[in-house]
Amino acid sequence: MAKKKLILAACFFVLCTTTAYAADGYYMGGMAGAAFLSDSTVSSPGNTFDAEFDTGYNLSLMAGYKYMNTRLEGEIGYQRNDLNQFTGGINAGAEGDADMWRFMVNGYYDIENDSPWTPYFDVGLGYALVSFNEWRTEGGIAVGDDDDWVFAYQAGAGIAYTLNETAKVFLDYRFFGTQDPDFSGGEAEIASHNISLGVNYAF
């Protein structure tokens, strides 16, 4: 995987999708939190098994534009979860991890009111690079090593707190899913529940 090209593409994506918070106008922000990747059923020729994961981490950078109660933003995110064990067609402890770069366009609806607290709802569409890195059993038997670009989607809700005229902090929940990525000749399932803390700055 060409890491340098991916980083350059990420920077280009943020610059191009800048379209953030308080009065109407542009904003940028970031968030970090926990990623709860659901068990993934992997269907490959001659075998079907489940991969179970540890709690991982989730990071995002965002840039967007706010108009009245709505926001449109571009997001670059990264998530990683370590493997815990295989069950089903393979029953063994597991080594390796799954990570995902996501490039999303998100829409928000802010429920503005007279208090400093602003609940919101959001949905997003985009693409993700899903990587299954050096999957193997604890005994050292190789299971797979693959990556795939797939359609991605997310939806969630959160609440923001106004610190001042330019800054808001927020608590965010999102369900993130993708089209089934290819896995060493088969398919896998991706679905994750992510909870994050973040901040947005208007300018």
ZAMARGU-4260 file (C-alpha; in steps of 0.2 Angstrom, whole numbers, plus 5000, padded with zeros to 4 digits):
<rodrens>
0) 5000/5000/5000 | 5007/5017/4995 | 5007/5026/5011 | 5014/5043/5004 | 5001/5043/4990
5) 4987/5039/5003 | 4993/5054/5014 | 4994/5066/4999 | 4976/5060/4993 | 4970/5063/5011
10) 4976/5081/5011 | 4969/5085/4994 | 4952/5078/4999 | 4951/5090/5014 | 4956/5105/5004
15) 4944/5101/4990 | 4929/5097/5001 | 4930/5112/5013 | 4912/5117/5011 | 4912/5119/5053
20) 4902/5132/5066 | 4894/5145/5076 | 4887/5158/5064 | 4885/5153/5046 | 4902/5150/5037
25) 4917/5139/5036 | 4924/5128/5050 | 4936/5114/5053 | 4939/5102/5067 | 4944/5085/5073
30) 4939/5070/5084 | 4946/5055/5092 | 4938/5040/5101 | 4934/5022/5103 | 4930/5010/5088
35) 4919/4995/5092 | 4921/4984/5076 | 4908/4971/5075 | 4912/4952/5072 | 4916/4950/5053
40) 4909/4935/5044 | 4922/4930/5031 | 4917/4919/5017 | 4931/4912/5006 | 4932/4897/4995
45) 4930/4881/5005 | 4928/4890/5022 | 4918/4902/5032 | 4923/4909/5048 | 4920/4924/5060
50) 4934/4936/5065 | 4932/4945/5082 | 4941/4961/5086 | 4947/4971/5101 | 4941/4988/5104
55) 4951/5000/5093 | 4953/5018/5090 | 4945/5031/5078 | 4952/5047/5072 | 4945/5060/5060
60) 4949/5077/5053 | 4935/5088/5045 | 4932/5104/5036 | 4915/5111/5031 | 4902/5125/5029
65) 4887/5129/5040 | 4871/5137/5034 | 4857/5140/5046 | 4853/5123/5054 | 4863/5113/5041
70) 4881/5108/5038 | 4890/5100/5024 | 4908/5094/5027 | 4922/5083/5020 | 4930/5070/5032
75) 4946/5060/5032 | 4945/5046/5045 | 4956/5032/5051 | 4951/5017/5062 | 4961/5002/5068
80) 4956/4986/5078 | 4967/4972/5083 | 4961/4954/5080 | 4956/4944/5095 | 4951/4927/5089
85) 4943/4917/5075 | 4928/4906/5077 | 4917/4895/5066 | 4927/4887/5052 | 4943/4892/5061
90) 4943/4891/5080 | 4959/4899/5087 | 4967/4914/5094 | 4971/4927/5081 | 4985/4939/5077
95) 4984/4954/5065 | 4972/4969/5063 | 4960/4978/5052 | 4962/4996/5048 | 4951/5008/5037
100) 4955/5025/5029 | 4938/5033/5025 | 4935/5048/5014 | 4917/5054/5017 | 4905/5069/5013
105) 4894/5072/5028 | 4878/5081/5030 | 4871/5088/5047 | 4855/5095/5055 | 4858/5105/5070
110) 4844/5107/5083 | 4848/5125/5088 | 4840/5132/5104 | 4843/5146/5117 | 4855/5135/5127
115) 4874/5132/5124 | 4869/5113/5120 | 4866/5109/5102 | 4860/5091/5098 | 4862/5086/5080
120) 4860/5071/5067 | 4872/5067/5053 | 4873/5055/5038 | 4888/5052/5026 | 4893/5044/5010
125) 4910/5040/5003 | 4923/5027/5000 | 4935/5017/5012 | 4951/5008/5010 | 4949/4993/5021
130) 4965/4983/5025 | 4966/4966/5033 | 4984/4965/5039 | 4994/4949/5041 | 4979/4939/5048
135) 4986/4923/5056 | 4982/4911/5070 | 4992/4911/5086 | 5000/4896/5080 | 5007/4905/5065
140) 4996/4899/5051 | 4992/4912/5038 | 4974/4916/5036 | 4975/4931/5024 | 4982/4948/5020
145) 4972/4960/5008 | 4965/4977/5006 | 4951/4984/4995 | 4942/5000/4991 | 4924/5000/4994
150) 4908/5011/4995 | 4906/5017/5013 | 4891/5025/5023 | 4888/5031/5041 | 4874/5039/5051
155) 4874/5045/5069 | 4870/5059/5081 | 4878/5069/5095 | 4878/5084/5105 | 4889/5100/5104
160) 4893/5113/5118 | 4897/5131/5113 | 4913/5137/5122 | 4914/5154/5113 | 4910/5162/5097
165) 4922/5151/5087 | 4924/5135/5096 | 4912/5120/5101 | 4916/5103/5108 | 4905/5088/5105
170) 4901/5070/5109 | 4898/5060/5093 | 4891/5042/5090 | 4891/5035/5072 | 4887/5018/5064
175) 4900/5015/5050 | 4898/5002/5037 | 4904/4997/5020 | 4901/4987/5005 | 4909/4969/5008
180) 4927/4971/5004 | 4936/4957/4995 | 4947/4946/5007 | 4959/4934/4999 | 4947/4928/4986
185) 4931/4929/4997 | 4921/4943/5005 | 4921/4950/5023 | 4908/4961/5032 | 4912/4978/5040
190) 4901/4987/5053 | 4907/4998/5067 | 4900/5008/5081 | 4911/5023/5085 | 4910/5035/5100
195) 4921/5051/5099 | 4925/5067/5107 | 4929/5082/5096 | 4930/5101/5093 | 4925/5112/5079
200) 4933/5130/5076 | 4923/5143/5065 | 4933/5155/5055
</rodrens>
